[in-house]
Amino acid sequence: MPVGAGVAETSAVPPRSSDFDDDAPELAADYGEAEYMLAGTACTYAGPATGPATVVGDGHAYVTRVLVRYPKELSRFSGRAVVEPFNTTYGVDRDALWLHVGDMLQTEGDAWVGISVRAWSSEQLKRRDPTRYGDIDIGSNDLVWDLLHTIGTLVKQGGEHSPLGHLPVRHVYLGGYSQSAVDTATFAAAFRTVYDGFFPASHAASLTPLTVGEGLPRFEYAPMPAVGAPVVEIQPQSDVDGFSFEDFVNPGSASVRREDSDEVGDRFRLYEIAGAPHAAKIVGCDGNGSSFPMSAFVRAALRNLFRWAEDDIAPPKAPRIALSVDDVVAEAAVDRFGNAIGGVPSPFLDVPIARYEAHSTPGPLCKLAGREVALPYEVLSGRYGGVETYLAEFTISLDAAIDAGFLLADDRAALLEAQTAKAHAAFAQIGAPA
């Protein structure tokens, strides 16, 4: 890299900062982790978040940090790298997409590259370790676009300036979850360069202004345009709906929906996951936190992007979530169990034992948290008769979702094991037969 050297076998991930991080993947024994500093100069830009972007300043010096995870053995490397801008919602750098897909990337032999892109990351890194991070200086949030362009270019070119060094990278993707997905979607829409595919996950309707400023950005809202490389976008029901709280409005992705496309130059898929919250559990929210396995759908969607970009295998299309209120903040239409109708086919809603609510209460943060309400035994008994019938129907639905490409065969055993335990508990409610 232009500045600094890798610090092999040293974790640079801060302690967990929220309940978003309950299921952080462990780094496999055959994977390494290293950290670098990256220095250079960047331009700043103006224009709509969907482009075109116009240069309004140049020569802005920066020093940022790059964290990489990679297979130690060259023979294990897939040739694929996923770049993720760190999510700073909680004031510290978080690898929000890695939390969902890290296990899959390691199984596949993929590399992952995280990069700090926010000015306030400089200060929080220095507070963590003044010596280690003393030179970090991002300077301005407006440098994010050139930071993403530069790191993608270095990873793709390989060699001595790449944080992945000798690994022969053939395909590079940009992805993020939540805030980092907002940056991913904006880079795809406005810059459309470098990367072989884009994966914005759970960003509602939001796009980051090209001129971010030093405070919280005033997001822009627009459908994803044609960007050349394939885009697979996945939205949990909470983000499809959006929400409002007092005077604050967070528009849902339903307000900027567009059609799927297989056209050359406009390869696009949108997956809406009924029942899924933005975050499963947040301390202080009402009710039981949701156990909905959003991560499993995220992994399958990312795998679909890889196959599309590398093998020209078009991903399956899925219906949208049905709406009872179609507005800037939408509401999903629900079935007799209270679950949302439509979206990606899902055994959890097609063969339900619970009502999955995409939002909780009381405060605005809880609007991102889901909650789960077990269906009464009388309802379960009337619908299925007993647990064995339920599990037979669930397994058929699960296998259909896997066959269609909406879930992965690699996740089948874990999903079935978890649902089997839940089903036995649900059918063992007071009043149920032994």
Buried (B, 14 or more C-beta within 10 A) or exposed (E): BEEBEBBEEEEBBBEEEBBBBEEBBEBBEEBBBBBBBBBBEBBBBEBBBBBEBEEEBEEBEBBBBBBBBBBEEEEBBBBBBBBBBBBBBBEBBBBBBBBBBBBBBBEBBBBBBBBBBBBBBBBBBBEBEEEBBEBBBBBBBBBBBBBBBBBBBBBBEBEEBBBBBEBEBEBBBBBBBBBBBBBBBBBBBBBBBBBBBBBBBBBBBBBBBBBBEEEEBEBBBBBBBBBBBBBBBBBBBBBBBBBEEEEEEBBBBBBBBBEBBEEEEBBBBBBBBBBBBBBBBBEEBEBBBBBBBBBBBBBBBBBBBBBBBBEEEBBBBBEBBBBEEEEBBBBBBBBEBEBBBBBBBBBBBBBBBBBBBBBBEEEEBBBBBBBBBBBEBEBBBEBBEEBEEBBEBBBEBBBBBBEBBBBBEBBBEEBBEEBBEBBEEBBEBEEBEE
